[in-house]
Amino acid sequence: MKKKELKVIQTANWTRNGLVIQRPKTNDSIRRVKLFQNIIDDLQDRYLQIEAYRKEYGEAYEDNDLVCCYPGGGYIKPKRITEGMDVLVRKAGVKKIRFHDQRHTHASFLLAIGINPKVAAERLGMTPAMFNERYSHLLPIMQEEAVDRIENELNKFAEKQLEPVK
């Protein structure tokens, strides 16, 4: 919490045989991700809620060291998270997308606001090459914006050079 970061060291995957906790697919997937202050605040609230559940359930609490879980500590099935997202999407009145599409939206947003693709790739646990392959279709627009920004800066510099010396 003090460093405002999350360390991704394992994944939870639902299979036909049930839940499997495993190491992420690639070494690049094991990473530290910086978090926004409002996320830190939410996590602190969540921690207090989990502590209350631990007290309430006592010995019956299934301690899996989770942030998002059922009151008794058990893993939440992905289907339930999707259902919860569907409710929030309806309430917000926004276009419905698959849960995983949020990752793509985040990547597109990072590029749109000028975040370096290498940094964006690290946040998503991808190599820069993987990131560029997947999101390169967004880069032509960024190239146009880059040229416009470079031209603007060069024009400002040229104008300063033409100003009379005082």
FIDOFI-716233 format. One line per 4 residues: number of its first residue (from 1); for each residue x, y, z of N, C-alpha, C, O. Coordinates in Angstrom, 2 decimals. Atoms other than C-alpha are relative to their C-alpha. Example, Ala and Ser with C-alpha at 12.3 -4.5 7.8 and 13.67 -1.06 7.14 Angstrom:
2
1 = 0.89:-1.19:0.00:12.30:-4.50:7.80:0.90:1.20:0.00:1.94:1.18:0.66; -0.82:-1.19:-0.06:13.67:-1.06:7.14:-0.77:1.09:0.73:-0.26:2.20:0.90
//
This chain:
166
1 = 0.83:-1.20:0.00:0.00:0.00:0.00:0.87:1.26:0.00:0.57:2.23:-0.70; -0.85:-1.20:-0.07:2.79:2.44:0.85:0.66:0.30:-1.34:0.84:1.46:-1.70; -0.64:-0.19:1.30:4.46:1.88:-2.53:-1.02:0.23:-1.11:-0.64:0.52:-2.25; 1.09:-0.16:0.98:1.07:2.15:-4.30:0.20:-0.92:-1.19:0.11:-0.50:-2.34
5 = -0.18:0.93:1.10:1.71:-0.96:-6.29:-0.56:-1.38:0.34:-0.73:-1.75:1.50; 0.52:1.36:-0.09:0.36:-4.42:-6.92:1.03:-0.89:-0.66:1.52:-0.57:-1.74; -0.95:0.93:0.61:2.66:-7.35:-7.57:-0.78:-1.20:-0.52:-1.45:-1.89:0.25; 0.67:1.14:0.62:1.29:-9.92:-10.01:0.98:-1.18:0.06:2.03:-1.16:-0.58
9 = -0.88:1.16:-0.15:2.78:-13.28:-9.00:-0.71:-1.32:-0.27:-0.07:-2.37:-0.40; 0.75:1.22:0.30:0.00:-15.78:-9.65:-1.33:0.33:-0.65:-1.80:1.47:-0.58; 1.30:-0.18:0.63:-3.22:-16.27:-11.55:-0.94:-1.08:0.51:-0.51:-2.17:0.89; 1.03:0.98:-0.36:-6.45:-18.02:-10.68:-0.79:-0.30:-1.26:-1.37:0.60:-1.87
13 = 0.70:0.40:1.22:-7.96:-19.97:-13.56:-0.99:-1.10:0.32:-0.69:-2.07:1.01; 1.03:1.03:-0.16:-11.18:-21.93:-13.63:0.10:-0.95:-1.18:0.10:-0.53:-2.34; -0.07:1.04:1.03:-10.94:-25.19:-15.54:-1.16:-0.97:0.22:-1.93:-0.82:1.17; 1.03:1.03:-0.18:-13.24:-28.18:-16.02:0.18:-0.73:1.33:-0.78:-1.24:1.92
17 = -0.30:0.71:-1.25:-11.53:-29.66:-12.97:-0.08:0.91:1.22:0.23:0.47:2.34; 0.09:-0.93:-1.13:-12.10:-26.57:-10.82:1.06:1.08:-0.08:1.64:1.33:-1.14; -0.92:-1.12:-0.09:-9.88:-23.74:-9.70:1.45:-0.47:0.00:1.80:-1.43:0.68; -1.43:0.28:0.03:-6.17:-23.79:-10.51:0.73:1.31:0.25:0.55:2.29:-0.48
21 = -0.85:-1.15:-0.30:-3.76:-21.32:-8.92:1.36:-0.33:-0.60:1.95:-1.37:-0.31; -1.27:0.30:0.66:-0.65:-21.04:-11.03:0.81:1.27:-0.24:0.33:2.39:-0.05; -0.91:-1.07:0.38:2.26:-18.91:-12.06:-0.51:0.61:-1.32:-1.04:-0.12:-2.15; 0.41:-0.60:1.28:1.50:-16.39:-14.85:0.71:-0.67:-1.19:1.75:-1.31:-1.03
25 = -0.47:0.68:1.21:2.08:-17.58:-18.43:1.46:0.29:-0.35:2.20:-0.62:-0.72; -1.36:-0.37:0.38:5.32:-15.66:-19.03:0.69:0.74:1.13:0.03:1.21:2.06; -0.74:-0.76:-1.00:8.06:-14.05:-16.98:-0.38:1.48:-0.04:-0.36:2.15:0.99; 0.42:-1.40:0.10:6.90:-10.66:-18.32:-1.33:0.23:0.71:-1.65:1.36:1.08
29 = 1.29:-0.13:-0.68:3.50:-11.36:-16.76:0.17:0.19:1.50:-0.72:0.72:2.17; -0.30:-0.24:-1.41:5.12:-11.35:-13.31:0.56:1.42:0.07:1.62:1.72:-0.48; -0.36:-1.40:0.06:5.29:-7.66:-12.62:-0.57:0.77:1.17:-1.41:0.28:1.92; 0.54:-0.95:-0.95:4.66:-4.71:-10.36:-0.77:1.05:-0.80:-0.28:1.55:-1.81
33 = 0.84:-0.98:0.69:1.85:-2.37:-11.40:-0.32:1.12:0.99:-0.87:0.88:2.06; 0.32:-1.16:-0.84:1.57:1.13:-9.95:-1.51:0.23:-0.02:-2.16:0.06:-1.05; 1.45:-0.19:-0.14:-1.93:1.94:-8.67:-0.34:1.45:0.31:0.47:2.19:0.88; 0.51:-1.33:-0.29:-3.99:5.13:-8.45:-0.36:0.07:1.49:-0.61:-0.95:2.13
37 = 0.34:-0.16:-1.41:-4.70:6.58:-5.02:-1.41:-0.49:0.31:-1.63:-1.08:1.36; 1.37:0.46:-0.30:-8.45:5.88:-5.31:-0.07:-1.52:0.05:-0.91:-2.07:0.76; -0.05:1.47:-0.08:-7.62:2.20:-5.93:0.59:-0.41:1.35:0.10:-1.34:1.99; -0.60:0.28:-1.32:-5.39:2.20:-2.84:-1.06:0.20:1.09:-1.18:-0.62:2.00
41 = 1.06:-0.27:-0.98:-8.26:3.76:-0.86:-1.03:-1.14:0.01:-1.44:-1.60:1.07; 0.96:1.10:0.10:-10.66:1.08:-2.13:0.57:-1.29:0.60:-0.13:-2.02:1.30; -0.64:1.21:-0.55:-8.18:-1.68:-1.26:0.08:0.06:1.52:-0.09:-0.95:2.20; -0.04:-0.14:-1.46:-7.80:-0.29:2.26:-1.39:-0.25:0.60:-1.51:-0.90:1.64
45 = 1.37:0.26:-0.46:-11.59:-0.28:2.67:-0.31:-1.49:-0.09:-0.92:-2.07:0.81; 0.21:1.44:0.22:-11.67:-3.82:1.28:0.70:-0.81:1.08:0.15:-1.80:1.57; -0.75:0.68:-1.05:-9.01:-4.90:3.77:-0.77:0.03:1.32:-0.85:-0.98:2.03; 0.78:-0.11:-1.24:-11.13:-3.60:6.66:-1.23:-0.91:-0.06:-1.60:-1.52:0.94
49 = 1.16:0.86:0.17:-14.14:-5.46:5.26:0.40:-1.47:0.18:-0.32:-2.24:0.82; -0.49:1.38:-0.13:-12.12:-8.70:5.00:0.30:-0.32:1.46:-0.02:-1.40:1.95; -0.30:0.21:-1.43:-10.93:-8.28:8.59:-1.30:-0.21:0.79:-1.36:-1.05:1.69; 1.30:0.17:-0.66:-14.57:-7.90:9.68:-0.57:-1.39:-0.29:-1.12:-2.04:0.59
53 = 0.46:1.35:0.36:-15.45:-11.10:7.79:0.76:-1.06:0.79:0.17:-2.03:1.27; -0.82:0.97:-0.76:-12.58:-12.94:9.48:-0.52:-0.13:1.43:-0.63:-1.24:1.96; 0.52:0.02:-1.37:-13.92:-11.96:12.89:-1.37:-0.65:0.05:-1.65:-1.48:0.92; 1.36:0.54:0.03:-17.51:-12.78:11.96:-0.01:-1.51:-0.20:-0.75:-2.21:0.48
57 = 0.00:1.42:0.32:-16.70:-16.21:10.51:0.91:-0.83:0.89:0.77:-2.05:0.97; -0.89:0.70:-0.91:-13.96:-17.08:12.99:0.72:-1.17:-0.66:1.31:-1.03:-1.73; -0.68:1.20:0.50:-12.61:-20.61:12.48:-0.52:-0.45:-1.36:0.20:-1.12:-2.11; 0.60:0.43:1.26:-14.97:-21.15:9.53:0.48:0.84:-1.20:0.20:0.50:-2.35
61 = -0.46:-0.85:1.10:-13.31:-18.36:7.52:1.07:-0.74:-0.80:2.04:-1.24:-0.24; -0.93:0.66:0.93:-11.50:-19.82:4.48:1.04:1.03:-0.43:0.80:1.79:-1.38; -1.00:-1.04:0.27:-8.33:-17.72:4.46:0.87:-0.36:-1.19:1.81:-1.15:-1.08; -0.79:0.19:1.22:-7.00:-17.67:0.91:0.83:1.23:-0.32:1.41:1.34:-1.40
65 = -0.75:-1.24:0.17:-5.35:-14.26:1.37:-0.47:0.77:-1.23:0.33:1.24:-2.04; 0.60:-0.66:1.15:-7.74:-12.71:-1.14:-0.51:1.39:0.35:-0.85:1.68:1.49; 0.58:-1.33:-0.15:-8.87:-9.13:-1.64:-1.47:-0.05:-0.40:-2.32:0.55:0.25; 1.38:0.15:0.48:-11.99:-10.04:-3.60:-0.41:-1.45:0.22:0.12:-2.36:-0.40
69 = 0.45:1.35:-0.33:-13.81:-13.02:-2.16:-1.41:0.07:0.58:-1.94:1.15:0.84; 1.28:0.07:-0.69:-17.07:-14.18:-0.71:0.22:0.32:1.48:1.35:0.22:1.96; -0.17:-0.32:-1.42:-17.72:-13.15:2.92:0.71:-1.10:0.79:1.42:-0.81:1.75; -0.66:1.10:-0.70:-16.55:-16.60:4.03:1.43:-0.26:-0.44:2.08:-1.18:0.04
73 = -1.38:0.10:0.44:-13.24:-16.12:2.20:0.22:-0.78:-1.27:1.34:-0.80:-1.80; -0.15:0.83:1.20:-13.91:-18.39:-0.80:0.20:0.80:-1.28:-0.15:1.98:-1.37; -0.24:-0.61:1.32:-12.90:-17.67:-4.37:-1.32:0.31:-0.70:-2.27:-0.47:-0.63; 1.17:-0.38:0.78:-15.43:-15.84:-6.51:0.17:-0.57:-1.40:1.21:-0.41:-2.03
77 = -0.06:0.58:1.34:-16.23:-17.66:-9.73:-0.06:1.12:-1.04:-0.78:2.10:-0.86; 0.00:-1.03:1.05:-15.53:-15.65:-12.91:-1.41:0.35:-0.49:-1.68:1.51:-0.81; 1.37:-0.24:0.45:-19.19:-16.04:-13.92:-0.68:1.05:0.88:-1.43:1.89:0.38; 0.63:-0.96:-0.93:-20.25:-14.07:-10.82:0.57:1.41:-0.20:-0.15:2.40:-0.07
81 = -0.62:-1.31:0.27:-17.78:-11.27:-11.61:-0.60:0.59:-1.27:-0.91:1.78:-1.32; 0.61:-0.45:1.26:-19.15:-11.06:-15.16:-1.42:0.47:0.24:-1.83:1.50:-0.29; 1.38:-0.41:-0.31:-22.71:-10.92:-13.81:-0.01:1.35:0.73:-0.85:2.20:0.44; -0.10:-1.28:-0.71:-21.70:-8.11:-11.43:0.35:1.14:-0.93:-0.18:2.24:-0.80
85 = -0.37:-1.02:0.98:-20.07:-6.22:-14.27:-1.19:0.36:-0.87:-1.40:1.53:-1.20; 1.18:-0.25:0.83:-23.23:-6.61:-16.36:-0.97:0.95:0.71:-1.55:1.83:0.08; 0.88:-0.88:-0.78:-25.25:-4.96:-13.58:0.54:1.42:-0.02:-0.21:2.37:-0.24; -0.61:-1.34:-0.01:-22.80:-2.05:-13.36:-0.08:0.67:-1.37:-0.31:1.88:-1.46
89 = 0.08:-0.54:1.37:-22.77:-1.62:-17.15:-1.42:0.51:-0.27:-1.59:1.60:-0.83; 1.40:-0.45:0.19:-26.59:-1.44:-17.21:-0.26:1.29:0.77:-0.87:2.22:0.24; 0.22:-1.19:-0.82:-26.63:1.10:-14.38:0.70:1.22:-0.58:0.17:2.33:-0.54; -0.77:-1.12:0.56:-23.96:3.23:-16.08:-0.50:0.40:-1.37:-0.23:1.51:-1.83
93 = 0.52:-0.30:1.33:-25.72:3.05:-19.45:1.09:0.04:-1.06:0.96:0.77:-2.05; -1.07:0.04:0.99:-22.50:2.27:-21.32:-0.08:-1.28:-0.82:-0.80:-2.22:-0.47; 0.00:1.16:0.88:-21.84:-0.19:-24.12:0.58:-1.21:0.73:1.59:-1.11:1.42; -0.45:1.23:-0.64:-21.46:-3.76:-22.92:1.19:-0.58:-0.76:1.15:-0.71:-1.99
97 = -1.15:0.69:0.57:-18.08:-5.36:-23.52:0.32:-1.20:0.88:-0.12:-1.28:2.03; -0.42:1.14:-0.81:-16.58:-8.63:-22.38:0.95:0.49:1.10:1.62:1.51:0.93; -0.85:-0.39:-1.12:-14.72:-8.46:-19.07:1.45:0.19:-0.46:2.08:1.19:-0.12; -1.40:-0.07:0.46:-11.36:-9.16:-20.76:0.25:1.20:-0.91:1.38:1.67:-1.01
101 = -0.17:-1.15:0.89:-11.99:-6.32:-23.24:0.42:1.26:0.75:0.92:2.21:0.14; -0.46:-1.14:-0.79:-11.30:-3.91:-20.39:1.52:0.16:-0.12:2.04:1.27:-0.08; -1.45:-0.03:0.18:-7.64:-4.84:-20.83:0.35:0.73:-1.29:1.26:1.56:-1.32; -0.25:-0.66:1.29:-7.77:-3.75:-24.48:-0.37:1.48:0.07:0.33:2.33:-0.49
105 = 0.41:-1.40:-0.17:-9.62:-0.57:-23.55:1.09:0.77:0.74:1.42:1.90:0.38; -1.07:-0.63:-0.78:-6.91:0.21:-20.99:1.22:0.25:-0.89:1.82:1.33:-0.85; -1.15:-0.14:0.89:-4.16:-0.39:-23.58:-0.22:1.14:-0.98:0.66:1.97:-1.20; 0.33:-1.06:0.97:-5.90:1.85:-26.12:0.04:1.37:0.68:0.53:2.34:0.11
109 = 0.02:-1.25:-0.76:-6.41:4.53:-23.48:1.42:0.48:0.30:1.73:1.66:0.14; -1.39:-0.37:-0.30:-2.74:4.45:-22.46:0.68:0.60:-1.23:1.37:1.62:-1.13; -0.59:-0.53:1.23:-1.67:4.96:-26.07:-0.60:1.35:-0.36:0.12:2.26:-0.77; 0.68:-1.24:0.38:-4.27:7.68:-26.65:0.46:1.19:0.83:0.47:2.32:0.34
113 = -0.44:-1.12:-0.85:-3.00:9.76:-23.72:1.52:0.18:-0.03:2.08:0.96:0.75; -1.42:-0.23:0.21:0.60:9.43:-24.87:0.94:-0.77:0.90:2.11:-0.41:1.01; -0.90:0.81:-0.83:1.95:6.81:-22.50:0.92:-0.79:-0.92:0.48:-1.35:-1.93; -0.99:0.73:0.79:5.13:5.26:-23.87:-0.44:-1.46:-0.14:-0.79:-2.10:0.85
117 = 0.42:1.39:0.20:4.28:1.87:-25.45:0.76:-1.01:0.86:0.20:-2.04:1.24; -0.76:0.92:-0.85:7.07:0.22:-23.43:-0.60:-0.03:1.41:-0.72:-1.10:2.02; 0.62:-0.08:-1.33:5.48:1.43:-20.19:-1.37:-0.68:-0.02:-1.71:-1.42:0.90; 1.32:0.63:0.13:2.02:0.36:-21.40:0.15:-1.52:-0.03:-0.61:-2.24:0.62
121 = -0.24:1.44:0.09:3.39:-3.08:-22.27:0.33:-0.58:1.37:-0.18:-1.64:1.73; -0.36:0.46:-1.34:4.92:-3.44:-18.79:-1.22:-0.08:0.90:-1.37:-1.04:1.66; 1.21:0.01:-0.83:1.61:-2.52:-17.13:-0.87:-1.21:-0.30:-1.51:-1.77:0.59; 0.85:1.12:0.42:-0.12:-5.25:-19.13:0.71:-1.35:0.08:0.12:-2.38:-0.22
125 = -0.74:1.26:-0.12:2.60:-7.85:-18.53:0.38:-0.58:-1.35:0.42:-1.80:-1.52; -0.37:0.44:1.34:3.62:-7.99:-22.17:1.39:0.51:-0.33:1.86:1.47:0.28; -1.24:-0.56:0.51:6.90:-7.55:-23.97:-0.40:1.14:-0.94:-1.50:1.14:-1.48; 0.32:-1.06:0.95:7.07:-4.38:-26.06:-0.34:-0.56:-1.39:-1.21:-0.02:-2.07
129 = 0.28:0.59:1.31:7.14:-6.58:-29.19:-1.42:-0.56:-0.05:-2.14:-0.37:-1.04; 1.36:0.55:-0.05:3.94:-8.39:-28.14:-1.02:1.14:-0.02:-2.03:1.08:-0.72; 0.90:-1.14:-0.09:2.30:-5.08:-27.29:-0.14:0.68:-1.36:-1.25:0.96:-1.81; 0.03:-0.67:1.30:3.27:-3.48:-30.61:-0.74:-0.85:-1.03:-1.47:-0.31:-1.87
133 = 0.70:0.87:0.95:2.02:-6.51:-32.54:-1.51:0.08:0.20:-2.27:0.15:-0.77; 1.43:0.01:-0.29:-1.35:-6.45:-30.79:-0.64:1.36:-0.22:-1.79:1.43:-0.66; 0.61:-1.33:0.02:-1.89:-2.67:-30.71:0.58:0.93:-1.06:0.32:2.13:-1.02; -0.64:-0.85:1.01:0.10:-1.41:-33.71:-1.02:0.73:-0.88:-0.71:1.78:-1.44
137 = 1.03:-0.67:0.80:-3.16:-0.56:-35.51:-0.36:1.37:0.57:-0.92:2.21:-0.13; 0.30:-1.29:-0.62:-3.51:2.32:-33.05:1.13:1.00:-0.23:0.95:2.20:-0.04; -1.16:-0.87:0.09:-0.05:3.70:-33.79:-0.02:1.00:-1.15:0.55:2.08:-0.99; 0.00:-1.03:1.06:-0.69:5.46:-37.17:-0.59:1.33:0.46:-0.08:2.39:0.11
141 = 0.60:-1.24:-0.52:-2.94:7.98:-35.43:1.00:0.70:0.90:1.13:1.93:0.87; -1.00:-0.57:-0.89:-0.22:8.47:-32.83:1.14:0.62:-0.80:1.70:1.64:-0.39; -1.06:-0.55:0.85:2.33:9.04:-35.62:-0.42:1.39:-0.50:0.39:2.32:-0.51; 0.49:-1.29:0.46:0.16:11.85:-37.00:0.05:1.03:1.12:0.47:2.17:0.91
145 = -0.03:-0.90:-1.15:-0.18:13.37:-33.54:1.44:0.39:0.33:1.71:1.54:0.67; -1.40:-0.27:-0.29:3.59:13.07:-33.03:0.56:1.03:-0.98:1.26:1.96:-0.58; -0.49:-0.94:1.02:4.33:14.88:-36.30:-0.56:1.39:0.29:0.17:2.38:0.21; 0.62:-1.30:-0.31:1.88:17.65:-35.37:0.69:0.64:1.20:0.96:1.84:1.19
149 = -0.65:-0.55:-1.20:3.50:18.05:-31.93:1.43:0.44:-0.30:1.87:1.48:0.18; -1.38:-0.36:0.36:7.03:18.04:-33.38:0.01:1.29:-0.81:0.80:2.19:-0.54; 0.09:-1.19:0.83:6.06:20.60:-36.00:-0.32:1.23:0.84:0.26:2.30:0.64; 0.38:-1.11:-0.87:4.44:22.79:-33.36:1.21:0.48:0.82:1.46:1.68:0.93
153 = -1.16:-0.37:-0.81:7.55:22.69:-31.16:1.09:0.65:-0.85:1.70:1.62:-0.42; -0.99:-0.59:0.89:9.87:23.40:-34.11:-0.39:1.41:-0.41:0.46:2.30:-0.49; 0.48:-1.34:0.35:7.70:26.36:-35.14:0.19:0.98:1.16:0.58:2.13:0.94; -0.21:-0.87:-1.17:7.84:27.76:-31.59:1.47:0.39:0.10:1.81:1.54:0.36
157 = -1.44:-0.24:-0.08:11.62:27.40:-31.61:0.43:0.99:-1.09:1.20:1.91:-0.82; -0.34:-0.89:1.11:11.88:29.08:-35.03:-0.47:1.42:0.27:0.24:2.38:-0.04; 0.52:-1.34:-0.32:9.71:31.98:-33.86:0.88:0.69:1.02:1.12:1.89:0.91; -0.89:-0.58:-1.02:11.97:32.50:-30.84:1.31:0.45:-0.65:1.86:1.49:-0.28
161 = -1.25:-0.34:0.68:15.02:32.53:-33.14:-0.15:1.27:-0.83:0.82:2.00:-1.03; 0.24:-1.18:0.84:13.43:35.25:-35.28:-0.31:1.26:0.80:-0.34:2.35:0.24; 0.31:-1.16:-0.84:12.59:37.51:-32.33:1.24:0.88:0.09:2.36:0.38:0.19; -1.17:-0.91:-0.12:14.79:40.63:-32.16:0.63:-0.12:1.38:-0.06:-0.29:2.39
165 = -0.74:0.04:-1.26:17.46:40.57:-29.47:-0.19:1.33:0.71:-0.06:2.38:0.09; 0.25:-1.24:-0.77:16.73:43.08:-26.73:1.23:0.47:0.70:1.20:1.49:1.39
//
